[in-house]
């Protein structure tokens, strides 16, 4: 299992405004299913930035709708960091 996905699941559970069980979080799950609105989504992003030592651009935050959107975005940011750019 993708460790980014596992970390994202943990972050969703810790920042969701409603009780969420990690077993219910799938890559194709929509964040709204877990009670996320724009404010909660920003808290999630800040948590992920801290966990992954990243700075996520505002325009990228606005594109996040599903769990997989987050996983792909973090993978891309990490690949970009790893390339030294």
C-alpha positions in Angstrom: 0.0 0.0 0.0 1.2 3.5 -0.8 2.7 5.1 2.3 1.6 8.6 1.0 -2.0 7.2 0.9 -1.7 5.9 4.4 -0.4 9.2 5.7 -3.1 11.1 3.9 -5.7 8.8 5.5 -4.3 9.6 8.9 -4.4 13.3 8.2 -8.0 13.1 7.0 -9.0 11.3 10.3 -7.2 13.9 12.4 -8.6 17.0 10.7 -12.1 15.9 9.6 -14.9 17.7 11.4 -16.8 14.4 11.7 -15.7 11.0 13.1 -14.0 9.0 10.3 -12.7 5.4 10.3 -9.6 4.9 8.2 -11.1 1.8 6.7 -13.8 3.9 5.0 -11.3 6.1 3.2 -10.6 4.9 -0.4 -8.5 6.7 -3.0 -11.6 7.5 -5.0 -13.4 9.0 -1.9 -14.5 12.6 -2.1 -13.4 14.8 0.7 -17.0 16.1 1.2 -17.9 12.6 2.2 -15.8 13.2 5.3 -17.3 16.6 6.1 -14.6 18.8 4.5 -15.4 22.3 3.3 -13.0 25.0 2.2 -11.9 25.8 5.8 -11.4 22.1 6.8 -9.6 21.5 3.6 -7.1 24.2 4.4 -6.4 22.6 7.8 -5.9 19.3 6.0 -3.5 20.9 3.6 -1.5 22.5 6.4 -1.3 19.2 8.2 -0.1 17.5 5.0 2.5 20.2 4.4 3.9 19.6 7.9 3.8 15.8 7.6 5.5 15.8 4.1 7.7 18.9 4.6 6.1 20.6 1.6 4.7 23.9 0.6 1.6 23.4 -1.5 0.7 26.2 -3.8 -2.8 27.8 -3.4 -3.8 27.1 -6.9 -3.1 23.4 -6.3 -5.2 23.4 -3.1 -8.2 24.6 -5.1 -8.1 21.5 -7.3 -8.3 19.0 -4.5 -11.6 17.1 -4.5 -10.7 13.4 -3.9 -8.3 11.5 -1.7 -6.5 10.5 -4.9 -6.1 14.1 -5.9 -4.1 14.6 -2.7 -2.0 11.5 -3.2 -1.1 12.4 -6.8 -0.3 16.0 -5.8 2.0 15.0 -3.0 3.7 12.4 -5.2 4.3 15.1 -7.8 5.6 17.6 -5.2 8.0 15.0 -3.8 9.2 14.0 -7.3 9.8 17.7 -8.0 11.7 18.2 -4.7 13.7 15.0 -5.5 14.8 16.4 -8.8 16.4 19.4 -7.2 14.1 21.9 -8.8 
